[in-house]
């Protein structure tokens, strides 16, 4: 897939610019014409951007809440007896997100060419999750498309919950740490030098602690600009490096090896895998197909490699429980519940149940971590502020002793 910038005119004569993904220029032009635009100019993304592997997309990305709304509305229309093409066209007019609107337009054109709904959604992998497309495929094959679309909306709601938990486990500690660092920088760079300068002390006669604080303040003030540029450059490099296969694998391994965050990331990935596997098995997919889809849907390359190994072991005749045990990533209770599910023929129920248990454990882990982190940051900030205040008070005490 290539990214094309375009300049188009609509039926009212207004000019619009944007970007879209397509296999080639002809497909991009036909897509815009199909949306009722007159193409004025269209050009591919520069080669240097491809080599950097950075995606500069025009338009707001599609959120899980927008996808959830779309599939919920589509399921309601289909179950009410509205023809699929008519339902998609109606929802396309209601969608406010331009990226999703274009994706629905491409789906409609694929359906007109004779493609199935699942295959049409699979071609929109940048917008529609692969698991959602496979679930729809199972519903199409079984004649329960409306039910499958409803399951997709429930799946996307669960994905929103996973994202919320991941953000709450990372964002709040970062905000607390950022606030603490900001307060310390403000006191060190702006307050202390001005307060000490008022008394016009000779630097040689200042206490050692005060001189140290002033030295740190001068160093921060001098190197603040270069440090900000270095941090920005490092962030861009890490973003690029994460998009390379080797970089993604190494950074994923590094994140999973961290003391506390690694445990959180590992459990979140396992919970998501178990839930995805359970819901796909529930829709009627075979075990091998389910594992393949879960491997492609995994955000973590380490977990994806484990799922790939499980897939190969299952293809060789091993049971799922034995394959999970060999990987060494899954806890014994998970393996036992999966084994019970295989023996009783209720593998989907076992997977969803153990996913729910892990979900509750992650919630408890987040709450426990935050309850410990908050007082720790407060204590550290209090100590640092105490040292800075002491550095300001010591010259005053020396001055009082001199009189």
C-alpha positions in Angstrom: 0.0 0.0 0.0 1.2 3.5 -0.9 0.2 6.9 0.5 -1.0 9.5 -2.0 -1.6 13.2 -1.4 -4.5 14.7 -3.4 -6.2 17.9 -4.3 -9.9 17.5 -5.4 -13.0 19.5 -6.0 -16.4 18.4 -4.9 -19.8 18.9 -6.6 -20.3 22.3 -5.0 -17.0 23.6 -6.4 -15.1 23.6 -3.0 -11.5 22.4 -3.2 -10.2 19.9 -0.6 -6.8 18.4 0.1 -5.9 15.3 2.0 -4.3 11.8 1.7 -5.4 8.2 1.2 -3.9 4.7 1.0 -4.0 2.7 -2.2 -2.1 0.1 -4.1 -1.3 2.4 -7.0 -2.2 5.9 -8.4 -5.0 4.5 -10.6 -6.7 2.9 -7.7 -6.4 6.2 -5.6 -7.9 8.2 -8.5 -10.8 5.7 -8.9 -11.5 5.8 -5.2 -11.7 9.6 -5.2 -13.9 9.6 -8.3 -16.2 7.0 -6.7 -16.6 9.5 -3.8 -17.9 12.1 -6.2 -14.7 14.2 -6.4 -13.0 15.8 -9.5 -9.3 15.0 -9.1 -7.1 18.1 -9.6 -3.8 16.7 -8.5 -2.5 13.5 -6.9 1.0 12.5 -6.0 2.6 9.7 -4.0 4.5 10.1 -0.8 8.2 10.9 -1.2 10.6 8.0 -1.4 12.7 9.4 1.5 9.6 9.1 3.7 9.2 5.5 2.7 12.8 4.7 3.6 12.3 6.4 7.0 9.1 4.3 7.4 7.3 7.2 8.9 3.5 7.6 8.2 2.5 11.2 8.0 -1.3 10.8 7.5 -3.6 13.7 6.9 -6.8 13.4 8.8 -7.8 12.2 12.3 -7.1 8.5 13.0 -10.1 6.3 13.6 -10.8 5.7 17.3 -12.2 2.5 18.8 -15.3 4.4 20.0 -16.0 5.5 16.4 -15.6 1.9 15.1 -17.8 0.6 18.0 -20.5 3.0 17.0 -20.2 2.1 13.3 -20.5 -1.7 13.9 -23.3 -1.3 16.4 -25.3 0.8 14.0 -24.5 -1.6 11.1 -25.6 -4.6 13.1 -28.9 -2.9 14.1 -29.6 -2.0 10.4 -28.8 -5.5 9.2 -30.9 -7.2 11.9 -33.8 -4.9 11.0 -33.7 -6.2 7.4 -32.1 -3.2 5.7 -30.0 -4.4 2.7 -26.3 -4.4 3.4 -25.3 -1.9 0.6 -28.0 0.5 1.7 -27.0 0.2 5.3 -23.3 0.9 4.5 -24.2 3.9 2.3 -26.4 5.3 5.0 -23.7 5.0 7.7 -21.1 6.4 5.3 -23.1 9.6 5.1 -23.4 9.8 9.0 -19.7 9.1 9.7 -17.9 12.3 10.7 -14.3 10.8 10.6 -12.9 11.3 7.1 -10.6 8.2 7.3 -13.5 5.9 8.3 -15.7 7.5 5.7 -13.1 6.7 3.0 -12.7 3.2 4.3 -16.5 2.5 4.2 -16.5 3.9 0.6 -13.9 1.4 -0.4 -15.8 -1.4 1.3 -18.9 -0.4 -0.7 -16.9 -0.5 -4.0 -15.5 -3.9 -3.1 -19.0 -5.3 -2.5 -20.1 -4.0 -5.9 -17.3 -5.9 -7.5 -18.5 -9.1 -5.9 -16.3 -9.4 -2.9 -17.6 -10.7 0.4 -18.0 -8.3 3.3 -15.2 -10.0 5.3 -12.8 -9.7 2.4 -13.7 -6.1 1.8 -13.0 -5.3 5.5 -9.8 -7.2 5.4 -8.5 -4.9 2.7 -9.0 -2.0 5.1 -6.5 -3.3 7.7 -5.3 0.1 8.6 -8.8 1.1 9.8 -10.6 -2.2 10.6 -9.0 -4.7 13.0 -8.2 -8.1 11.4 -10.1 -9.9 14.2 -13.2 -8.0 13.4 -13.0 -8.9 9.7 -12.6 -12.6 10.6 -15.5 -12.6 13.0 -17.6 -11.1 10.2 -16.4 -13.8 7.9 -17.6 -16.5 10.3 -21.0 -14.7 10.6 -21.3 -14.6 6.8 -20.5 -18.3 6.4 -23.0 -19.2 9.1 -25.8 -16.9 8.0 -25.6 -14.9 11.3 -24.1 -11.6 10.0 -26.2 -9.4 12.3 -25.1 -11.4 15.4 -21.4 -11.3 14.2 -21.6 -7.5 13.8 -22.9 -7.2 17.3 -20.1 -9.4 18.6 -17.6 -7.1 16.8 -19.0 -4.0 18.5 -18.7 -5.8 21.9 -15.2 -6.9 21.0 -14.3 -3.3 20.2 -15.8 -2.1 23.5 -13.5 -4.6 25.3 -10.6 -3.3 23.3 -11.4 0.2 24.4 -11.3 -1.1 28.0 -7.9 -2.6 27.4 -6.6 0.7 26.0 -8.1 2.6 28.9 -6.3 0.3 31.4 -3.0 0.6 29.6 -3.3 4.4 29.5 -4.3 4.6 33.1 -1.4 2.4 34.1 1.1 4.6 32.2 -0.3 8.1 31.9 -1.0 8.9 35.5 2.4 8.0 36.8 4.0 10.0 34.0 1.9 13.0 34.9 2.8 12.8 38.5 6.5 12.4 37.7 6.3 15.3 35.2 4.6 17.5 37.7 7.3 16.7 40.3 10.2 17.4 37.9 8.5 20.6 36.8 8.2 21.9 40.4 11.8 21.0 41.0 13.0 22.8 37.9 11.0 25.9 38.7 12.4 26.1 42.2 16.0 25.4 41.0 16.1 27.6 37.9 13.8 30.5 38.8 13.3 30.8 42.5 16.7 30.0 44.1 19.0 32.2 42.0 16.7 35.2 42.3 16.3 34.7 46.1 20.0 34.4 46.7 20.8 37.3 44.3 18.7 39.6 46.5 21.2 39.3 49.4 24.2 39.9 47.1 26.3 37.2 48.8 29.8 36.5 47.6 29.7 33.1 46.0 32.9 32.0 47.8 31.3 32.8 51.2 28.0 30.9 50.5 27.4 27.5 52.2 28.4 24.4 50.2 24.8 23.2 49.7 23.7 26.7 48.4 26.7 26.8 46.0 25.8 23.3 44.8 22.2 24.2 44.1 23.2 27.4 42.3 25.7 25.3 40.2 22.9 22.9 39.3 20.6 25.8 38.4 23.2 27.4 36.2 23.9 24.1 34.5 20.2 23.4 33.9 19.7 27.0 32.5 22.7 26.6 30.2 21.8 23.2 28.8 18.0 23.3 28.8 17.8 24.2 25.1 20.3 21.6 23.9 18.7 19.0 26.2 15.2 19.7 24.8 16.6 19.3 21.2 18.4 16.1 22.1 15.3 14.6 23.8 13.2 15.5 20.7 15.7 13.9 18.4 15.9 10.9 20.6 12.1 10.5 20.6 12.0 10.7 16.8 14.8 8.1 16.5 13.0 5.8 18.9 9.8 6.2 16.9 11.6 5.3 13.7 13.6 2.5 15.3 10.3 1.0 16.7 9.0 0.8 13.1 11.9 -1.5 12.0 11.4 -5.2 12.6 14.6 -5.6 14.6 14.0 -2.4 16.6 10.4 -3.4 17.4 11.6 -6.8 18.7 14.4 -5.4 20.8 12.3 -2.6 22.4 9.5 -5.1 23.1 11.9 -7.4 24.8 13.4 -4.5 26.8 9.9 -3.3 27.9 8.9 -6.8 29.0 12.1 -7.2 31.0 11.5 -4.1 33.1 10.8 -4.8 36.8 7.3 -3.5 37.3 6.2 -2.2 33.9 7.3 -5.4 32.2 5.0 -7.5 34.4 2.1 -5.1 33.6 2.8 -5.2 29.8 3.2 -9.0 29.8 -0.1 -9.6 31.7 -2.0 -7.1 29.5 -0.7 -8.8 26.3 -1.6 -12.3 27.6 -5.1 -11.2 28.7 -5.7 -9.6 25.3 -4.5 -12.8 23.5 -6.7 -15.1 25.6 -9.7 -12.9 25.1 -9.1 -12.7 21.3 -8.6 -16.4 21.1 -11.8 -17.1 23.1 -14.0 -14.9 21.1 -12.6 -16.2 17.7 -13.2 -19.8 18.8 -16.7 -18.8 19.9 -17.4 -17.5 16.4 -16.5 -20.9 14.9 -13.0 -20.4 13.6 -10.6 -23.4 13.8 -7.8 -23.4 16.3 -5.1 -23.0 13.7 -7.0 -20.1 12.0 -7.5 -18.5 15.4 -3.9 -18.7 16.4 -2.9 -17.2 13.0 -5.2 -14.2 13.5 -4.1 -13.7 17.1 -0.5 -13.7 16.0 -1.2 -11.0 13.4 -3.3 -9.0 15.9 -0.6 -9.1 18.7 0.9 -5.7 19.4 4.0 -7.2 21.1 6.5 -9.0 18.8 7.6 -11.3 21.7 4.1 -12.5 22.3 3.6 -12.8 18.6 6.6 -15.1 18.4 5.2 -17.2 21.2 1.8 -17.5 19.5 3.6 -18.5 16.3 5.4 -21.3 18.2 2.2 -22.4 19.7 0.6 -22.6 16.3 3.5 -24.8 14.9 3.2 -27.1 17.9 -0.6 -27.4 17.5 0.0 -28.2 13.8 2.4 -31.0 14.9 -0.3 -32.6 17.0 0.3 -31.1 20.4 -2.6 -29.9 22.5 -3.0 -26.2 23.1 -2.3 -26.5 26.8 0.9 -28.4 26.2 2.0 -25.8 23.6 1.3 -22.9 26.0 3.2 -24.7 28.7 6.3 -25.2 26.5 6.4 -21.4 25.8 7.1 -20.6 29.5 5.1 -17.4 29.2 1.8 -18.6 30.7 1.1 -19.3 34.3 0.1 -22.8 35.4 -3.6 -21.7 36.2 -4.0 -20.6 32.6 -2.6 -23.9 31.3 -4.9 -25.9 33.6 -8.0 -24.0 32.6 -7.2 -24.3 28.9 -6.6 -28.1 29.4 -10.0 -28.4 31.1 -11.6 -26.5 28.3 -10.1 -28.7 25.6 -11.2 -31.9 27.4 -14.8 -30.7 28.0 -15.2 -29.1 24.5 -15.7 -25.6 26.0 -12.4 -24.0 25.2 -14.0 -20.7 24.3 -15.6 -20.4 27.8 -12.4 -21.4 29.5 -10.4 -18.8 27.6 -12.9 -16.0 28.2 -13.2 -16.9 31.9 -9.4 -16.9 32.5 -9.2 -13.7 30.5 -11.7 -12.2 32.9 -9.6 -13.3 35.9 -6.5 -11.7 34.5 -8.5 -8.6 33.7 -9.4 -8.2 37.3 -5.8 -8.9 38.4 -4.6 -6.2 36.0 -7.1 -3.7 37.5 -5.8 -4.6 41.0 -2.2 -4.3 39.9 -2.9 -0.8 38.5 -4.6 0.4 41.6 -1.9 -1.1 43.9 0.9 0.5 41.8 -0.7 3.9 41.8 -1.4 3.8 45.5 2.3 3.0 46.1 3.7 5.4 43.5 1.7 8.5 44.6 3.1 8.7 48.2 6.6 7.8 46.9 6.6 10.7 44.5 5.3 13.0 47.2 8.0 12.0 49.6 10.8 12.4 46.9 9.4 15.8 45.9 9.2 16.8 49.6 12.8 15.8 50.2 14.1 17.7 47.1 12.1 20.8 48.0 13.4 20.5 51.6 17.0 20.5 50.3 16.3 23.5 48.0 14.7 25.5 50.8 17.6 24.6 53.1 20.0 25.9 50.5 18.1 29.2 50.5 17.9 29.5 54.4 21.5 28.7 55.1 22.9 32.0 53.8 20.3 33.8 55.9 21.4 32.0 59.0 25.1 32.8 58.2 24.2 36.4 57.8 22.3 36.4 61.2 25.3 34.8 62.9 27.6 37.4 61.4 25.7 40.1 63.3 
